[in-house]
Amino acid sequence: MSSSGHIWSFSRIGGFDQVRLESGADLLNLPTLDQKLWVALACPTTGLEFDPKTLSYIDTDQDGRIRANELIQAIQWAASLLKNPDDLIRASSTLSLASINDSTPEGATVLAAARQILIHLGQENRTELTVEDTAEPARIFARSRFNGDGVITAEAADDTLTQGVIETIIRLYGPEVDRSGKPGIHQAKADRFFAALTAHHDWARKYDEDASIRGPGEAVGAYEAFRAVEAKINDYFGRCRLAAFDPRALTSLNRDEKEYLALTAKDIGISAPELAGFPLARVAPGQALPLGAGINPAWSTALFTFVQAVVRPLLGEVTELTEADWSKLIALFAPHSAWLAAKPVSEVGALDIARIREILASDAQARINQLIVTDKAEEQKASSVTSVDRLIRYQRDLHRLAANFVSFEDLYSGQRPAIFQVGTLYLDERSCQLCLTVGDSGRHATMVGLAGTYLAYCDCVRKVSGEKMQIVAAFTDGDSDNLMVGRNGVFYDRKGRDFDATIVKIVDNPISLRQAFWSPYKKFVRLIEEQIAKRAAAADTAATDKLAKAAETTANLDQAKAAPSKKVDVGTVAALGVAFGAIGGFFTAIVSTGSQIVSHGAFAVAGAIVGIILLISGPSLILAFIKLRKRNLGPILDANGWAINARARINIPFGTTLTQVPKLPPGSRHNLVDPFAEKTNPWPKRVAVLFVVYAIFALLNHMGYISEWSGGRLGTPNENRDKVKNKGTNDVAIVTGGITNSAPK
């Protein structure tokens, strides 16, 4: 019982107590549940198989994390708008209008908004809403001129002029997307547009009011012709002044002869870029600019236009332009140049002055401002539409989030995957269901070593779409014999899409008790295989060397002397005798020990077998059992941004449910004859069978069963031993060169 008097139900799952959320009252009383009993206190809003829009609603501070207090606030808000809090447990994606609690002002507003949504959708006779109805605001506001977002479209205006102005603003400044999905404008862009219009209008008005600005520039093309040659004429008179200052610079001012030679080495056009860089005319101290002959061909056309549009109207029929006359022309055009330089820089500059004056003369600005005010007046209703969408999603999702936050009900119940399980990895004849996304590799490298779980990090690529992701999969059943970096598998996400998966990193830990049991035997077999391989390699090398020597001897046979005959190596024969004697003694000891065990009955035999198995596999099993009991999901989730508050253990029984090993379907037909099975030599098996038969015979004879079955003809074991003992007094063992013979004394 909590401080509020609410009675809670707990279940012992995964080695720790987990609260059961079975009613709306349980959810409403979560603020009174000690947070030390919560499985998690925070989770990320990404990397989860959960509706991101619901998580965005719950994450009120938009920091990318859901905390306990935010979950509590979401539950309290949703419950306050529902007549029956148990609707949160039913987790329906359909919201009945009759279930909305309209006894509060907010509830009444939400109910009105829900009805308005149905009207906008043209389905006012319906009595319920679904997530699909509210998922796309554009559908709801498609036929609405005003929707409270402060953005108006051209369709919001009634007159053609205002519609045209709105379209002009959209074209010049880009659109703002209205809730209806259509392009529009907001107040900031409207203010910016009309401010720019006013600035351009005031600038253009100065041209009409100031005659000095118009001046000679009023003539068609005069100012453009002046500007086209202004820089080049200034360059010419500057060179002439420099030549007057120092005659030694004259040659350089007219360009070096080598430059002319380089230019004449190729075809010269009158507009050649190289020629355009030469002086406008030949430079001399104090010389006027000729307006006819002697002009740089690259500038002849521009200078002719200048003479026709500016020089003749202002200076008369002159054949050259003095520096003094040029200064007069500059002064005449100076006000016009200053006026042009002061032209406002904005997108409105693309409009002609007549269009600018037309817009400013109208009441378009006042109309647009009023339309925006009218649209904003609908803000409360529009936000209520958002509240309806939020309520539907909360009704559907809050209980599930709590079942993966306050407790890990989904994970341990097995009825549906937990929200952090992103799919299933198929690899090495297994399916791993505990797969999580990897967001921060650095945090994983720090934390996952504490999980005590065999983990395989995989890079997943979906070649059809180019999507890439990295996952970590927990292997909790089977063995690790064929798991290694570079192995490929297939990963299926929760939507059923397949990805090519490749193991890129492994965190090695025990997987199962079965693996631990067979591990010593597999290691022994591997050691034998390695030794056999080494011996085979050495033997192959030795054989190759012998063949090489034999070939060399054969090639030099005519030079070789008769080799002395080899004597029998008595020491080698003796060593072989000792070796065979040791082997025989070993098997005799086994038979003797086995007979002693068998003499104590069947239970002794079974105990001996179990003891041998425990002696070999026991240490590995104990070590694996200790480690498997410590497997913990918490560090893996912590590495993904969760704040896990409990030890979410993955014990042995639970682990077997997270990784499925292959099983034949029930009722399958199984043909055990493999047509491609390797052919084996039968003699090793036959020798083994003969050895087992001999061992059994010796054991039974030692126990007296053979004598009993033969009717005493073979004698009892004691009699047989006495005969052997008596015979030993009459025989002398002679050992010569490792060979033993028996002879009468």
Order of alpha helices (4+ residues) and beta strands (2+ residues): beta-beta-alpha-beta-alpha-beta-alpha-alpha-beta-alpha-beta-alpha-alpha-alpha-beta-beta-alpha-alpha-alpha-alpha-alpha-alpha-beta-alpha-alpha-beta-alpha-alpha-alpha-alpha-alpha-beta-beta-beta-alpha-beta-beta-beta-beta-alpha-alpha-alpha-alpha-beta-alpha-beta-alpha-alpha-alpha-beta-beta
